[in-house]
Each structure stands twice: as structure tokens, then as C-alpha cells.
Amino acid sequence: MKGGSTKKAARTKSGEMEREYDFESMPGGVRGKYAEYLRVGAKLVVLDEDVAEAFPTSAAVNEALRVVLQAAACVRRPRKPRVKGPTRSGK
């Protein structure tokens, strides 16, 4: 092996995150890589794990949500205008 110990030995319980990470020492990272994309209006949504497993890509999630929106639009009924009644103060 090439000098030094591996980070694997320092990991906490299986899969848990470390208390701190030194990102400067990690190769390949680019600061702000997606900053402009998020700034122009992208919406970030975190899915529960069981829901995320059902969708292989973000495109699949978007397609499913569009179907739900179309179905909801088909069953919406026009709202009746509310009739204003007397207020609690009696005015």
C-alpha cells in the first residue's frame, strides 16, 4: 500500500457519518457546482426512502406527479361562492 492509513478504519458504526470531514483533502470536488442551477429556480425535494425506491430517476418522479395532477384536475368541482352571513359581533 502507498503510505498512510485508510479512512475506512476511522468510520463510526456501519454507514453513519463522521462528525467532521476535511473536504479539502478529497479529490474531485467542485465547490458550487450546482449553485447556478439552484439559483435559477430548481426545486429540491427530499423523498422518503421507500418512495425513492419506486422511482429510478427524477424524470420518473416528474412523470408520475404530472399524472396525479391530471387526475386531480379531472375530479375537481367548481367551488360555490360563499354567502356572507352575520359576523360574531353582530354588526
VOLOSE-890561 format. One record per residue (C-alpha): z, x, y; residue in one letter; residue number from 1. Coordinates in Angstrom, 1 decimal. Layout:
<pts>
[[Z X Y] "A" NUM]
...
</pts>
This chain:
<pts>
[[0.0 0.0 0.0] "M" 1]
[[-0.6 1.0 3.6] "K" 2]
[[2.8 1.8 5.3] "G" 3]
[[5.4 -0.9 6.3] "G" 4]
[[6.8 -3.9 4.7] "S" 5]
[[5.2 -7.3 4.5] "T" 6]
[[6.3 -10.4 6.4] "K" 7]
[[6.5 -12.3 3.2] "K" 8]
[[9.8 -10.7 2.4] "A" 9]
[[11.3 -12.0 5.7] "A" 10]
[[10.3 -15.6 5.2] "R" 11]
[[13.0 -18.2 5.0] "T" 12]
[[13.2 -21.0 2.4] "K" 13]
[[9.8 -22.0 0.9] "S" 14]
[[7.4 -22.8 3.7] "G" 15]
[[9.9 -23.0 6.5] "E" 16]
[[9.0 -21.5 9.9] "M" 17]
[[10.7 -18.4 11.2] "E" 18]
[[13.0 -18.6 14.2] "R" 19]
[[10.5 -16.5 16.3] "E" 20]
[[7.1 -15.0 15.8] "Y" 21]
[[5.5 -12.0 17.5] "D" 22]
[[2.0 -13.3 18.3] "F" 23]
[[1.0 -10.1 20.0] "E" 24]
[[1.1 -8.3 16.6] "S" 25]
[[-1.0 -10.9 14.9] "M" 26]
[[-4.8 -10.2 14.8] "P" 27]
[[-7.4 -12.7 15.7] "G" 28]
[[-5.5 -15.0 18.0] "G" 29]
[[-7.1 -16.0 21.3] "V" 30]
[[-4.9 -17.4 24.0] "R" 31]
[[-6.1 -20.7 25.5] "G" 32]
[[-9.0 -21.1 23.0] "K" 33]
[[-8.9 -24.9 23.2] "Y" 34]
[[-7.4 -25.3 26.7] "A" 35]
[[-10.6 -26.4 28.4] "E" 36]
[[-11.4 -28.9 25.6] "Y" 37]
[[-7.9 -30.5 26.0] "L" 38]
[[-8.1 -30.4 29.8] "R" 39]
[[-11.3 -32.5 30.0] "V" 40]
[[-9.7 -35.4 28.2] "G" 41]
[[-9.4 -34.9 24.5] "A" 42]
[[-6.6 -36.9 23.0] "K" 43]
[[-4.3 -35.2 20.5] "L" 44]
[[-2.7 -37.4 17.8] "V" 45]
[[-0.4 -36.3 15.0] "V" 46]
[[-0.8 -38.2 11.8] "L" 47]
[[1.9 -38.6 9.2] "D" 48]
[[1.2 -36.5 6.1] "E" 49]
[[0.4 -39.5 3.9] "D" 50]
[[-2.1 -40.9 6.4] "V" 51]
[[-3.7 -37.4 7.0] "A" 52]
[[-4.3 -37.0 3.3] "E" 53]
[[-6.6 -40.1 3.3] "A" 54]
[[-9.0 -38.5 5.9] "F" 55]
[[-10.8 -35.3 5.2] "P" 56]
[[-12.0 -34.8 8.9] "T" 57]
[[-11.3 -36.1 12.4] "S" 58]
[[-14.7 -37.8 12.2] "A" 59]
[[-13.5 -39.8 9.2] "A" 60]
[[-10.4 -40.9 11.2] "V" 61]
[[-12.5 -42.0 14.2] "N" 62]
[[-14.9 -43.9 12.0] "E" 63]
[[-12.0 -45.8 10.3] "A" 64]
[[-10.4 -46.6 13.6] "L" 65]
[[-13.7 -47.9 15.0] "R" 66]
[[-13.9 -50.3 12.0] "V" 67]
[[-10.4 -51.5 12.7] "V" 68]
[[-11.2 -52.1 16.4] "L" 69]
[[-14.4 -54.1 15.5] "Q" 70]
[[-12.4 -56.2 13.0] "A" 71]
[[-9.7 -56.9 15.6] "A" 72]
[[-12.3 -57.9 18.1] "A" 73]
[[-13.7 -60.5 15.7] "C" 74]
[[-10.4 -62.3 15.3] "V" 75]
[[-9.2 -62.2 18.9] "R" 76]
[[-8.8 -65.6 20.5] "R" 77]
[[-9.2 -66.1 24.3] "P" 78]
[[-5.8 -66.4 25.9] "R" 79]
[[-4.9 -69.6 27.6] "K" 80]
[[-3.8 -69.3 31.2] "P" 81]
[[-0.1 -69.6 31.6] "R" 82]
[[1.2 -72.6 33.5] "V" 83]
[[3.8 -71.6 36.0] "K" 84]
[[7.0 -73.6 35.7] "G" 85]
[[10.1 -73.7 37.8] "P" 86]
[[11.9 -70.4 38.2] "T" 87]
[[15.5 -70.0 37.1] "R" 88]
[[16.8 -70.0 40.7] "S" 89]
[[15.3 -73.5 41.1] "G" 90]
[[13.0 -72.5 44.1] "K" 91]
</pts>
